[in-house]
Amino acid sequence: MPTSLPATPSPLPHPNTAGYDDIPQFSAAAPLPFRRTIRRHELHQIVPLAETTVYEMEQRGEFPKRFRLTPRCVVWDLEEVEAWIEERKRASRAAKSSTPVGPDVRRRLYRPVR
């Protein structure tokens, strides 16, 4: 009785080679099946602001709100934090071309610059 060996799978093509685009992959636009949350220490690695600054910005509505998973576990939605960072980046780049960097030193009362 002859035994047949399983066919060896062909190696996958490398990126930027023929056939790579034909490999079935997840759509880049497909959302993850879950929402990623981050805890305080992860937030401070992403956004290097003091805890009180983050809290005050949350109270003013300038930063994504935290929420409680349990009575002792506070988290932020990573997607909201990343969107906030992108918004700040766009606003900073747009304002950089239209506003001066610092105060007008010619208006100083002491040691005016000519």
N, C-alpha and C positions, 0 to 999 in steps of 0.2 A: 504494500500500500504506500504510494508515494506521498510524502508530506510536502506541502507547498509553503515556502517561506513567505512571510508578509513582505509586500513591496516596500522598499525603503523610500521614505518620502524625499522628494527633491528639496534641496536647500532653498530657503527663502531668498528672494532677490534683495540686494542691498539698496538703500535709498539712492535715488537719482540714477537707477539703472532700468533697463527695459523690464516691464512686468511688475514693477514695484507698485504702480498705481492701481493695478488690478487686484491686489490683495484686499479682501474685505476687512474694513476697519470701522471703528465707531465714527460716526459723523462728528466733525469738529464743533458743530453747533448744538449737538445733543447735550442737554444738561445732565449733570450727575444725578443719580437716583436719590441723593440725600443732600442736605444742606450742611456744609462744614462749619463748625463753630470753633472758636478759639478762646482759651482762658486768658487770664490777666498777663501771665508771663509771656505768652506768645504775642499778645497784643503789643506789649512794650518792646518786643523784638522787631515788630513790623513798624510801629509808630512810636518813635522815641520821645514821647512826651511824659511829663510827670503825671502821677495818678490824679492829683488835684486838678491839673489842667484838663485832663480827659473828662473828669467828673463835671467840671464847670462848663465845658463845651457841650456835654450831653444835656445839661440842664437848660442851656440856651438854645438847644436844637441844632447845634453846629457839628455834631459828631453822632455816629450811629449809637442808638440806645443799647445798653446791656440788658440781658434778661436772665432770670434764674432757672436753672435746670432742677436744682434741689435747693433747700434752704441755705446750704453752704457753698454752692457752686454757681458762680456767675460767669456768663460767657457772652461773646459778641458773635454776630454772624460775619464770617470771613468775607462773603460776597459784598456785604454792605460796607465793610471797612475798606476793601479794595476799591470799590466804587468811589468812596470818599477820597481816597488817595489820588485816584485818577482825576477827580473833579478839582482837587487842590492843585494838582500838577498843571492842568489846563488853565486854571485861573491865574496861576503864577506866571506861566509862559505868556499869556495874553496881556497881563499887566506889566510885564517886564519891558515891553516896547513902548508903553504909553506913559508910565509914571517914572518920576525920578527915583534914584536909588535911596537917597537920604534927604535930610532937611536942607533947605536953601541956606547955605552958610553965609550968603551975602546979607541976610536979614538979622544976623546976630547982633546983640547989643555990645558984647565984649569981644574983642579980637575979630572984627569983621574982615572978611577976605575981599580984596579988591578985584 
